[in-house]
């Protein structure tokens, strides 16, 4: 038995080391696979879609491709054969404007969440290879493509299946407020209102903080916006009494269920108004010649149960070259608020073309102390880039 084992070992050594019996290529087929020579930039400035260009170099790492054809998709629309080549390396280049034109789109049709997808087919002497990932059905029949997901991991430079996305460049403040210029009082200070408890009327500042109104010191970018608050009676918002006589409403530095304000150390707080507090901010003019602008603010909702009439409605009164209009920003009540509660939320219009001025209006309403709001970091902005 020992002699037989030695003889078998010798055979394995002889044949195992022979090149003609040890090449992986002899027992496998090389598929078609094309890569980018460098990882391309596939994210594009949504404000410059008329000038953005995609450019990359294609390479054939397997050395067997005799054809590369690219198809692109946007939603349910498919455009085939947008690019073809039979030699490598090859330059793949087109403008975003050309892509949009192929889909019958304009730059105004594209949103930040949109994606344009691309899938390639590679032809080799052994056949045609689909860039999609395999997708086997219940009967173990492949309904997808031929390119494994492993070849699409980051760093693989995969040119078989990829997509383009869009980003919004940083904004530069035109005007705004984080309520930092408004004087604040002790943490337990309450606002004592004017008028009857449930009377709908314009609120005025008391002798001491917290303050519900503020007059701007100037109109520069560093001058905080002024604002005016009013109380609006809401029928059936509370099971007890309507309205309030004194509550923690107005600008404060008290931290509620959060560790810090998004910007600065103060914000506007409202709780248990048993009605609505409507805050109207100063109108902000967009600089002449600036065609892109936007508005944003941040809000924190107390993490509790919110009732049917409790919530927020925010909008901006805007002017355009065509006249006056209203830009809706958020309307969330009841369960919709509960899904947002417990963390700072940004409400952001994104860049919009053609607006000449903004006047932000935020209406917050609740009927119990745990149903509180904090507002901060109101900004009207323009692109940071020229």
N, C-alpha and C positions, 0 to 999 in steps of 0.2 A: 504493500500500500504506500509506503514511504517513497519508493522509486517512482510510482505513477504520479504522485503529487509533484515531485521535482520536474518530471518531464512536462507536465501541464504548465508549470510556471515558466519554463524555457520558451514554450510556444507562445505564451501570452507576451513575454518580453520581446520576442522576435516580431510577431505580427502587430503588437500594440504600438511599437515604435515606428513602424513603416508609414511614411507619409501618405501612401495611397490608401491606407486603411484608417486614417486618423483625421480626415478633413471634414469639418462640419458642413461645408458646402456640398459634399458628395451626397449627403442624406437629407438636405433641406433645399427649399426654393427661396430665393431672395425676392421679396415683394417690391412693389413700387413705393418709394418713400422720398419725398422732397422736403428740404428744410430751408430756413433762412440762414444765411451765413452769420448774421447777427440778430439778436432778439429785436424785432421792430417795435416802434412806438405805435400802438394801436388805439390810443386815446387822443381825442381831438377837441380843441377849443370850440365850444358851441357858438361862440360869438364871431368866429372867423371861418365858418364852413365854406365861404366863398373863395378863400385863399389857401386853405389847408391842403397839403399834398401827402399822399402815402407813397413811400419809395422803399424798396428792399431788394436784395439780391437772393435769387434762388440757387440752391446747390443740390446735386444728386449724390448723396453719400454712398449709395449702393452701386453706382456706376452702371446702371442698366436701364434707365428711363429713356424712352424714345418719344414721350409726349406728356404734357402737363396741361390740363384744362381746368379752369376755375369757374365756379358758379356762385352767385351771391343771392342771399335771401333777406327780405325785410318784411316781417309779419308773414302774411300768406303769399306774398309776391316773390316769384323766383325769376331771376335773370340768368340765363345760361350763357356759357362761352364768353365771359367778359374778358378772359385772357387765355392765350394759348401759346405754347412754345414747345420746340422739339430739341433744343440744345441747351446745355448747361455749362457754366453758370449763365443765368438769365436775369435781366432786370425787370422787376414787377413794379409798375408805377402808374398811378392815376390820381387825379384830384378828387377831393370829396364832392366838389360841384358836379363832376362827371358821374359819380356814383348816384347822387341824388337825382340827376336828370334821367338816369336809366330807370329809376323807380317812379318817375313823374312827380318828384317831390321838390320842395324848396327848403331853404335853411329854416324857415319859420315852422315847417312841419315836424322838425326834429326836437325831441325832448331829451332831458338828461338820462332818463331810464331806457331810452331806445338802444337797440343793438342792430348792427348789420353783420350778418354771418356769411362766411365763405367756406365752401367745401371744394376740394380738388379731386380730380381723377387722374391717376398716373398710369400711362401705358408702358409696358415692358414687353420683351419678346415672349414672356410667359402669360400675358393677359393684361386686363385692366383692373386697377386697384382703387377702390372707393375710399375717400378720406374720412368718411364717417366711422364712428365706433361700431363694432359688432353689436347686434341686438337680436338675441335668440328668442323665439317665441316658445309657446308651450310644447310644440312638437320638435323643438330643438332645430328649427330652421332659421337661418340668419336673415332677418328682415332689415338689417342695417348695412354697415360698410365693412371695410377690411383692415382698418387701422386701429390697433389696440390703444387703449387709454394711456398705457405706460409711455407711449411715444409722444404724448401730448402734455406730459408733466412740464412744469416750469424748468427752463434751462435746456429743453430739447430743441428749441427753435423750430418747432413744428409748423410746416406750411401746408398741411393737409386739411386742417379744419381750425379756423380761427374767427374771431369777431372783432369789430370795431365798436368802441364806446365813446361817450362824449362827456366832457367835464365843463364845469363852470369856473372861470378864473376867479381869484380872490377879489372881493369888493373893497373899494376905498370909500370911506364915509364922506357923504355930503353934509348931512346933519344927523343928530341922534341924541339920545339921552340914556343914561344909566342911573338917573336920579341922584347923582353924586353932589350936585350943587344945592339940593334942597336940605334945609336944616332938619335934624331929627331930634326927638326927645328920648326919654327913658324907654327901656324895652316894654314896660307895662303901660305906656301912655296910650290913651284912647282918643279918638276923634269924637267931639261933641258936635252934632249936626245942628244946622239951622232948620227952621220949619217944623211941622208936625212929623211924627215918626214915619208915617206912610205917605207923606206928601211928595209928589213928583215935582222936583225943582232943582235948580242949579245950586250945588253945594259951595260954600265959601269957607275959607280957612278960619279956624279959631284963633284965639290969642296965642296958643302954644301948639307945638307939633303933637301928633302927626298932621302934616299938611296934605290937602287934596288938590290944591291948585298951585301953579307956579308960573311966573312971568319970566321969560327968557331974558338974559342979560345982553344978548347980542345975536347976530345972525351968522357968525362965523362957524367953521366946521367944528371948533372946539367949544362953542357955546351950546349948552344943553337946550333941548327943545322945551318950550313952555307947554303947559297942559291945563285943561279945565275938566273938573269932574261934576257929574250930576247924579241924582238919585232918581230911579224910575220904579214905581210901584208895579209889582208883578202879582196878579191875583192867584191865590192858592199855592204860592211857593212855599209857605210854611204852615204847619199844622197848629202853631201857636199864634202869636201876633204877627202882623205885617210891619215891615220897616224896622227902624232902630232909633234909639236916642243917642247912644254912644257905643262905639265899637272900635276894635283895632283896624282901622281903615286909613290908608294914606301911606306916605313915604316913611320907611323905617329901615333900621340897620339890624333888626333882630333876625337871627337865623332860625328858620322853622325846622322842617325835616330835611334840611340839606346843610352841607358843610360850608358852602360859600355861594356867593352870587356869581353868575357868569362873567360879569364885568363890574369891577369895583366892589364896594362894601355895603351898598344900599339898593333898595328896590321898592316897588309899590305893592302894598299888601292889602288884601280885602278878605274879610270873613264875616259870616252871619249877618249879612245886610238885610236878610229877609226881603229881598228885592234885587234890583240891579244897580250896579255902579257903572256908569258910562264915562269913559275918559277920552277926551278929544284933544289930540296933540296939534301943535302949530303946523301950518302948511309949509312944506319944504319944496323949494323950486329946484328943478334939475338944471345944471349949468347949460347955457346956450350952446348948441351944437352937439351935445351928448345925446346919442340916440338909444343908448342902453342904460337901464337903471333898474333898481329893485328896492324892496323894503322887507325888513325882517324884525322879529322880536322874539324874546324867549319867555316862557311861562312855566310855572311850577304849580301843579294841582295837588292838593292834599290827598294822601292815600287813604281813602275812605269810601263809603257807599254814596254815590251821587244819585239824586232823584231826577225825575223826568224834566223838571224845569230848571235844574242846576246845570250851569255850563258857561260857555264862552262863545261870543260872536265877534269876530274882528274883520274889519274891512278898511279900505282906503278910498276916500273921495279923491279922484284923480282928474287931471285935465290933460287932454291931448290936442293935437292940431285940429281935430274934428270937433272938439267940445268937451263937455263934462261927462264923467262916467263913474262907476263904482267897481272897484277891484275887490272881490271877495277873497279873504285870506284863510279863515277857519270858522267853522260852525260846528261845535261839539257839545253834546248834552248827554246826561244820564250815563248809560253804559259806555258810550264812546269816550267820555272823560275818564272813566275807571281804567280803561286800557292805556291811558296816557299818564296816569297819576303816579306820583312817587319819584319822579325824576324831571329834570329840566328838559323842556321840549322847545325846539326851534320852529317857528312859523316863518316861512321864507317864500316870497313870491318868485324868486329866481329873476334873472335878467329879462326885462320886457322892453320891447322897442316902442319908441314914440311917445312915452309919457313925459309931460312937462312939469307936473307937480303932484305931490302926495300929501294927503291929510289923513293920518291914521286915527281910527276910532276903534276902541276896544270896549266891549260890554261884557262884564263878568257878573254872574248872578248866582246866589246860593241862599239856602235857608237854614243852615246849621254851622256851628263853629268849626267842626272838622273839615267842612267843605270850604277850604280857603284857597286863595290864589296869590301868587307872587309874580310880578312882571319885572323884566329887566332887559337891558341891552337893545333898545329900540334904535334901528339904524336905517336910514335911506342912503343907498350906496350907488356907485358907478364902477365900471371896470377899473382895476388897478393898473392894467396895461393901457398903453396909448392906443 
